[in-house]
């Protein structure tokens, strides 16, 4: 395995860490070209709370399997 000639900067690591901290549910993708990070993508999922089920005394519904959004 070849060692990259360009070490990862502290700024880049901080940006990746912030992308991870900024979302509660979702994913972070790091795109690399020629051994260099060229893009950081994040996809956030928003989980919906079934508040009506709690106030009416009904049992909360189990959410179905989540599927990623297609572009």
C-alpha positions as CSV (number, residue, x, y, z in Angstrom):
1,X,0.0,0.0,0.0
2,X,1.4,3.4,-1.0
3,X,1.7,6.2,1.5
4,X,0.0,9.4,0.2
5,X,2.4,12.2,-0.5
6,X,-0.1,14.8,0.8
7,X,-0.9,14.3,4.5
8,X,-4.4,15.1,5.6
9,X,-4.6,18.6,7.1
10,X,-6.1,19.4,10.4
11,X,-8.5,21.8,8.7
12,X,-9.9,18.9,6.5
13,X,-10.2,16.6,9.5
14,X,-12.1,19.4,11.3
15,X,-14.5,19.8,8.4
16,X,-15.2,16.1,8.3
17,X,-15.7,16.0,12.0
18,X,-18.1,19.0,11.8
19,X,-20.1,17.3,9.0
20,X,-20.5,14.2,11.3
21,X,-21.5,16.3,14.3
22,X,-24.0,18.4,12.3
23,X,-26.3,15.5,11.6
24,X,-28.2,13.2,14.0
25,X,-29.3,10.5,11.4
26,X,-27.7,10.2,8.0
27,X,-24.4,9.7,6.3
28,X,-21.2,11.5,5.3
29,X,-19.4,10.7,2.1
30,X,-15.9,11.7,1.4
31,X,-15.0,11.9,-2.4
32,X,-11.4,11.4,-3.3
33,X,-9.7,12.1,-6.7
34,X,-6.0,11.3,-7.2
35,X,-5.5,10.5,-3.5
36,X,-7.0,13.9,-2.5
37,X,-10.3,14.8,-0.8
38,X,-12.2,16.9,-3.3
39,X,-15.7,16.9,-1.8
40,X,-17.5,16.1,1.4
41,X,-21.2,15.2,1.1
42,X,-23.7,14.8,3.9
43,X,-27.2,13.4,3.7
44,X,-29.4,14.0,6.7
45,X,-32.4,11.9,7.6
46,X,-35.2,13.4,9.7
47,X,-37.0,10.9,12.0
48,X,-40.6,11.8,12.5
49,X,-42.1,11.5,16.0
50,X,-45.6,10.1,16.2
51,X,-46.8,12.7,18.7
52,X,-50.5,11.9,18.0
53,X,-50.1,8.3,19.2
54,X,-48.8,9.5,22.6
55,X,-51.6,12.0,23.2
56,X,-54.4,9.7,22.2
57,X,-53.2,6.8,24.3
58,X,-52.6,4.6,21.2
59,X,-49.4,2.6,20.9
60,X,-46.7,4.1,18.7
61,X,-46.4,2.7,15.2
62,X,-43.1,1.1,14.3
63,X,-41.6,2.9,11.3
64,X,-41.0,0.8,8.2
65,X,-37.5,0.2,6.8
66,X,-36.0,3.5,5.7
67,X,-34.8,3.7,2.1
68,X,-32.4,6.3,0.8
69,X,-33.8,9.1,-1.4
70,X,-33.2,8.6,-5.1
71,X,-31.9,11.6,-7.0
